[in-house]
Amino acid sequence: MTGIDDIVLNFSPGSLTVLNAVLAIVMFSVAIDLRPSDFHRLMQAPKPLITGLISQFVVLPALTYCLVLLTQPRPSIALGLILIAACPGGNISNFITHRAGGNAALSVSLTAFATVATVFVTPFNIAFWGSLYAPTREILQRTEIDPLSVAITVGFMLILPLVLGVTLNSRRPDIAARIRPMLQWISFGIFIAFVLLALAANWTFFLQYAGAVAVLVILHNAIALAAGYGCATLAGVSSFDRRAITIETGIQNSGLGLVLIFGFFGGLGGMAVVAAFWGIWHAISGLALAALLGRTEAARCPAS
């Protein structure tokens, strides 16, 4: 186990560029479901949106820090968990929310707002929570993370495709409607294929260390889903919105996590294995939860 902190996975600069492009396509496929009016509606009744963002960027990182303190994993694994918790919701959350019978419009909007907030909040959460735990603080002190570089990376990879997608759907809804179903499935398939190819290039390392992170990742994902459900319940939102917030908090953008790990942490083994296993497991748990929740129709009004 001690070796996982020193392992650097195989990931070329060209592969990182391809991953950036893949995530941009995935974000664009999400954005063409949105119009400016969707944001206006949420600003008029913002409680579900605010609840989801608090669950995502405040409650989940805090609970992740508690998990790290209780389990005290290897430093690179701990920082991997903290980094994943600092990322916005994953793009497949929108598809899974729809399958679960939740508010897909809220899910897409949460993804969009969280993506914009990522420019500022993700570097802050990594630095803040990572610095509170001595072993991860040592890694951060050896790593130069330029917030401007993170902002530029996120901007080109997530925010620019978001703006382009919303603009296309607003000005040419006919084109957006025609390409939406195909693009969403293609982008999801490309992303899964890329993750599988990246795993194949590091299969020996992954098999060697995946077992070391499996229980932690599964527990972390369960905590994330419970955090979303708990925050939504405490806020008193409808069951329809609660399903979206639960899934949005429990489905993290592990692709962005991998970009940050290979771009700013040199592909540090424990972090990369955590992000890769998250990318596999949250899809399994999310689809299983969607199958369970989708059996009943969610109430669209809060309980009185």
N, C-alpha and C positions, 0 to 999 in steps of 0.2 A: 504493500500500500504506500510506503514512503516514496516509491519511485514515481507515482502518479504526479507529484508536484514538479517533477523534472522532465516529464515526457512532453515533447513538442510534436504535435500531429502533422502529417503531410498535407499541406494545403498551399498551393502555389498562388502568387499574386494574380495570375490569370484566372484561377478558380474563384478568387475573391471578387474579381470584376464580374464574372458570370453570375455569382450569387447576388451581387448588387442588382444586376439587370433583372434577374428572376424575381426578386422581391419587389422591384419597381413595377413589373408586369402584374404581379399579384395585387399590389396596392391599387393599380389602375383599374383592375377588374372589380375591386370593391367600390371604388369611387364612382363608377358609372351607374351605381344605384342611388346616388345622392344628387339633390338639387339644393341651391341656396335656401329655398323655402323650408327644407328639412331642418336646417340650422335655426332658422327664424322661429319655427314651431317649438323647438327644444328650448330656446331662450325664453319663450313665453311660459313654458311649464318645465322648469329646469331640474326639478327634484330627482327624477330617475337618472338624468345625466350626471348631476353632481354626486349622487350616491355611487354611481359606477366608477367615477374618477377617483373618489375618496377610497373606495374599496381597492381599486387597482394600484394607486400610487402612494397611499398612506398605510392602509391596514395590512395589505399583503407584504410589503417590505418589512414592516414592524414584526409581523408574525414569523417571517422568514428569519429575521435576526434572532428571535426567541428560539426557533428550531435549531439554528446554528449553535447557540449557547447551550442548549440541552444535549445535543448529540455530539458536538465538537468534532466534526469531520476534518479530514485533511484540509490545509489552507486553500488549495486550489479548488477543491470541491465546494468548500464553504463560499468562496468568492463566486463560483459558478452559480450557486443557488441565489446569492444576493443579486448578481447581475440579471439572471432570468426574471426575478421578482421586480427589477427596475425597468424591464421592457414593457411596452404597451401590449394590449391584447393581440393575439394572433389573428391573421386574416381568415383562417378557417372557422373562427368563432361565428362569423356571420352565417355561413352555411350550416353549422351545427345548431345555432339558435333557431334557424328556420325549421330544421328537422325536429327540434324539440317543441315546436309550437309556441315559441317565445316571440318577443317583439323584435323582428329582424331589422326594422328601421332604426330602432334604438341601438341595436348591436352595431350596425354599420356606422351610425353617428358616433357612438362611443369609440369605435376604432379610429374614426377620423379625428375626433377631438384629442384622444390619447396620443395619436401619432404626432399631432402638432405640439402637444405638451412635452413629448419625448425629447425634443431638442434641448429643453431646459431641465426637465425633471429627471430623466434617466442618468445623465452624468452626476447630478446632485445626489441621487439616491445611492448610486454606486460608491461615490466618495464618502458620503455621510455614514451609511450603514457599514460599509467595508472598513472604515477607519475606527469603528467602535470595537471591533474584534481584533485583538492583537495579531494573530497569525495572518489575517487578510490585510491588515494595515501594512505589514511588512512587504507584501506583494505590491500593494498600491504605491508604496514609497519607492520601489524599484521600477515602477512603470510610469512613463510620462503620458498622461492623458490630457490632450489639449481639448478643452470644451468646444473651441471653435471648429476643430477638425471633426469632432463628433457631430456638431450641428450641421456642418457641410455634408457629411456622410448621410445623415438622416434626411437632410433637406432634399438631396438629389435622389435618394433611394425611395423615400416615402412621401414627402410633402409635395414635390413637383408632380409626381403621378396623381396624387390626390387632387390637386388643383386642375390638372388637365382633364381628369375623369369627370369632375363636377362640371367643368366648363362644357365638355362635350355633351353630357346629359342635359344640360340646361339649354344649349343652343341647337343641338341636333339630336333630340330624343329618339328620332326614328333610327338613326345609326346606332345609338347606344343600346336600344332595345334589340336590334338585330344581332349585335356582336356579344351582348351580355352573357347569355347562357353558354355559348361556345367558349368565350374567353375565360370565364370563371372555372370551367372544368379543365381547360388546357393549362391555365396558370397553376392550378392546384396540382395537376399531374406533373408539370415541369418541376415544381418545387419538390415533390416527393421523389421524383427520379434523381434530382440533384443531390438530395440528402442521402439517398441510397448509394449513389456513386461515391460521394465523399466518405461514407462509411466503408465501402468496399476498399478504398485506398488506405484505410486505417483499420482494417478488420481485425488484425492481430491485437492491436492496442485496445480496440473496443471490446473484444471478447475477454481480454485480460482484466479490464477494469470496469466493465459495465455492471458486473455483479456488485461492485463496491458502492455504486451510486444508485442502483435500482430501487432499493427500499427507501432511500432518502427522497428520490425523485417522486416515487408513488405517494409517499407521505406528504411531500411538499405540494403536489398537485391536489391531493385531497384537502389540504389546508386552504389552498387557493379557492377551490370550489366552495368550501364551507364559509370562507370569508365573504365571498360574493353573496351567497345565500343569506348569511347572517346580517350583513349590512343592508341588503334590500328589505329583509324582514323588519329590522329595527326602524328603517325609514318609512315603513308602511306603504310601500308602492304595491301596485297590482301584481298578481301572480304572473301575468303576461310580461310585465317589465322585470320581475324578479328572475325569471328564467334567463332573460338576456344578460342581466348583471352577473348572475351566477356563472354563466358560461364565459362571458367576457373576462371575468377575473381568473377563471380556471384555465383558459386557453391563452398561453403566452406566445409572444412573437420570438420563438427560438431561432428563427432565421436571422433576425436582427441581432440576437445574442451571439450567434456564430460570427457574423460580420464584425462585431465589436471585439470578440475574443481573438480572432485572427488578425484584425486590423490594429488593435491596440495592446493586446496581451501576448502576441507572438504565438497564438495557438496553444496556450498552456493546457496540458493534458487533462487535468481534472475539470477545468472549466468547460473545455470542449466536449468531453464525454457527458457531462451534466446536460449541456445544451442539446446534444444529439439525442440523448435518451429522452429528454423532455419532448423533443420534436416527434418522437415515436409515440410515447406514452400518452401525451395529452390528446392526440387524435383518437387513440383507442378509448380512453376514459370518456372523452367528449361524445363520441358516437354512441357509446353504451348508455350514457346518461340521456342523450337525445332519444334513443329508442325507448327508454323507460318513461321519460316525461311525455313523449309524443303520444302515449296511449290515452291521455286525458286532455281535454281542452282547458286552457288556462283562462281564468277570469280576467277580464280586461279592466275592471274597476277595482280600486282598493277596497278591502273589507271594511265595513263601517263599524 
